[in-house]
């Protein structure tokens, strides 16, 4: 059968988490860079679809193409790794420094790839600053301001809102990573991964790697956003919220409930089982 049961998926999750934790640093960086660029490309595509159709749901339907490419190519997306790599520590197959090293390098790689694509896209939209930014440029600038200054205007409440949106986002993103493991076929993986990613993007939740592209791109295209606004009111709280949603709500929750454990069967007094004393238990 193409479908894999949850208990088998958990085994895959722990194996993948262990492999990622032991991946050489240069490969984590390169794969992370590719992930950041691909997710940025998918984001700009979604904005273009929204602009052309005037229907945001169309952009949300298209956005998962970037995530699917990342999953099928086995690249490094730090938000997805939040659900997987810490499991290697729980399984005691990787040390805490190895876990933190992988997540840190993936974050840096994602950031570099996202910034690279943001620069290239900005150049294509403003012709090396020789023309007024065109196409989706105004949408990117407006979104960058909404994701930073918009929260800052709310003060402490804004910080809470962005953190909660980040939890909700990566709950879905990591479900996309896990659901791709429920199938052994390419088509099955694509369909399974598509559903949660569509769910998060359509509702405007906060994804740290998407924002690594979106906010800098908006800044390059006219958004009145400072580096402090970007990191204080979005990037840092969103990354922390993404970790909570990815690890606690997805990775740890599924690991806890589906991890295979020995079954303990109590033996009744009147059962004719040789060499078993009353109250003794048999582990199957």
Secondary structure, DSSP 8 states (H G I E B T S, - for coil): --B--HHHHHHHHHHHHHHHHTS-HHHHHHHHHHHHHHHHHHHHHHHHHHHHHS-HHHHHHHHHHHHHHHHHHT---HHHHHHHHHHHHHTTSS-HHHHHHHHHHHHHHHHHHHHHHHHHHHHHHHTTTTS---TTHHHHHHHHHHTTHHHHTTTHHHHHHHHHHHHHHHHHHHHHHHHHTTBSSHHHHHHHHHHHHHHHHHTT---HHHHHHHHHHHHHTT----HHHHIIIIIHHHHHHHHIIIIIIIIIHHHHHHS----EEE--TTS--TT--TT-EEE-
